[in-house]
């Protein structure tokens, strides 16, 4: 499950999940707005990246949804009220 930490208008998403090269890894986190509209995503290279990303949410309001996508286990969704 992803974890969100907020500092001002920035959130950091960390997914406690192994990064076993291209065999088993977190592909990307996806940020959605309060209406589930796409905001941004960060693609990970499982050979060089940890499953941690930072995102500016300064223009968003009410809630932010974060989805972490695993290449084997599908998706996990978490929400933060802002």
C-alpha positions in Angstrom: 0.0 0.0 0.0 1.4 3.4 -0.8 2.1 5.9 1.9 1.6 9.7 1.4 3.5 12.3 3.4 2.6 16.0 2.9 4.9 19.0 3.3 3.2 22.2 2.2 2.1 21.9 -1.4 4.3 18.8 -2.0 3.4 15.2 -1.3 5.9 12.3 -1.3 4.5 8.8 -2.2 6.4 5.8 -0.9 5.3 2.3 -1.8 6.8 -0.3 0.6 7.4 -2.9 -2.1 10.3 -4.8 -3.5 12.0 -3.7 -6.7 13.3 -7.0 -8.1 14.5 -5.6 -11.5 12.0 -6.1 -14.3 10.8 -9.3 -12.7 8.6 -7.7 -9.9 8.4 -3.9 -9.3 6.3 -0.8 -8.9 5.9 0.6 -12.4 4.6 4.0 -11.4 2.5 6.1 -9.0 -0.4 8.0 -10.7 -1.9 11.2 -9.1 -5.6 11.9 -9.7 -7.6 15.0 -8.6 -10.9 15.1 -6.7 -12.8 14.1 -9.8 -10.4 11.2 -10.7 -8.9 13.3 -13.4 -5.3 12.5 -14.4 -2.7 15.0 -12.9 0.7 13.3 -13.4 2.7 10.1 -13.1 6.3 9.1 -12.5 7.7 6.0 -14.3 10.2 4.0 -12.4 13.2 2.1 -13.7 13.2 -0.9 -11.4 17.0 -1.4 -11.8 17.9 2.1 -10.6 14.9 3.7 -8.8 13.3 3.2 -5.4 9.4 3.4 -5.3 9.4 7.0 -4.0 8.3 10.1 -5.8 7.5 13.7 -5.1 4.5 15.7 -6.6 3.4 19.3 -6.4 -0.3 19.4 -5.4 -0.5 23.2 -5.0 -3.3 23.7 -7.6 -5.4 20.8 -6.3 -8.2 21.0 -3.7 -10.2 18.8 -1.4 -8.6 15.4 -2.0 -5.8 13.8 -4.0 -5.8 10.1 -5.0 -2.6 8.2 -5.5 -2.4 4.9 -7.2 0.7 2.7 -7.1 0.9 0.2 -10.0 2.7 -3.1 -9.6 3.6 -5.2 -12.6 2.3 -8.4 -10.9 -0.3 -7.3 -8.3 -2.2 -4.6 -10.1 -3.0 -1.3 -8.3 -3.3 0.1 -4.8 -5.3 3.3 -4.1 -4.9 5.8 -1.3 -6.5 9.2 -0.7 -5.3 12.3 1.2 -7.6 15.2 2.1 -6.0 18.6 1.5 
